[in-house]
Structures are given as structure tokens and as C-alpha cells.
Amino acid sequence: MIKVLIVEDQRMSRENIERELSASGKYGIAGSITDAELALTMCRRQKVDLVLMDVCTNGKMDGITAAKEIKESFPGIKVIIITSMVEVSFIERAKAAGADSFWYKEDENEPLLEIIEKTMAGEEIYPDKTPSVMIGNASSEDFTPAEIRVLRLICEGLGYEEIAEKLYISVNTVKAHTSHILQKTGYSNKLRLAIAVTNKNFIIPKLEDEE
């Protein structure tokens, strides 16, 4: 029986995955934890064939960083990154970390068990792109990479001067990007924009090991 370690901090999602795996008859649960930081230790202590790794879990380490540690120490263990966050950097970071596959929780076209089956058979399953979401009047695909970088720091609550310092650009450039974002989305100020972005799970603060 294939032994699966589940790393997921949302109780309902974790329990749904546990039930789905148990009902299949093919998968046994090696462990079900809420902190990505503990995943490598679990892999060292017992037999694990597959890790289902959420990106944002309890603790200081994000799931993609934990996946990299696991793949470096146990190349034979398959790792599938799972998330509901449509953060634009996750797919490329997961590939760079050596994760075998990537699954969005809301993807009804490819159920999790199908992704697991294909991954265990040696396939690498990744979405073609990050799903788009509407932020006010704009699609998430309407933002430029430079605007995304500014938007991330706006969501962290930084002011114009702090953003300029972080990104090594001028304050006027930050203001110009912010103005363009507000025009595209139709929001009247940065606070309304940040709330909308956060509520749509479009972007989150910078995670560990992300450049």
C-alpha cells in the first residue's frame, strides 16, 4: 500500500483528503500534520511514498521550501504541491524545488486522486498557468510583472517610500505603478485594493526562499 503524508493546516480540507485516500483502498495515511516544518522529520521516521504538501501551513516554513528539503534528502519520495492560493509565483517555485506535481484544490477537471495516480506512475502534472481571478474591473492577467511586485508590497502594508527602497526604484515609479493598478481595477485607494486582492487569494506576502 502506498503511504501518504498529508501536510495541510485547514481541518476540513485535511479531513476530506484523508477520507478520499482511505476510501480508495490503495493509499494508507503515513501521517496528517499541519506544519510543513515537520514534514522532513516525518519522512525520516517512517515509510513515506508520497507527500501532499499545502503551500501555506502552520509554522515558519512554507510548503514549497519543505518540498525542496524532502526532494533533496529523499529523491524517491513523490511530492505534490496543493493550494487554493492563486499566487503567481507558486508554479515556478514548485518546479524549481523539484516537486513532482501541482494541484489547485478548486480544479474540478482533474480530481486529486487522478493527479496522485499519474504522479505515482511517473508523470509530472502541472497547470499550464495560474488561474485568473477578477480584481475589481481587471483580470489578474492584466497586471504586468512590475505591477505585481508593487502590488505584493502594497498588500504587506508598505508605503510608497518603503516599496521604492525594497524594489530599488523611484518613489515616482511606485506611484505610477500604483496609479495604473487602481485605474485597471477601479478601486479608489490602496486599502480597498489590498483588501480585494487578499480576499481573492490572488497574492500573499513573500514566502521563505523566494527572490
Summary of the structure (lengths in Angstrom):
residues: 211
radius of gyration: 18.8
end to end distance: 38.8
largest distance: 59.7
contacts: 646
relative contact order: 0.12
helix: 47%
strand: 16%
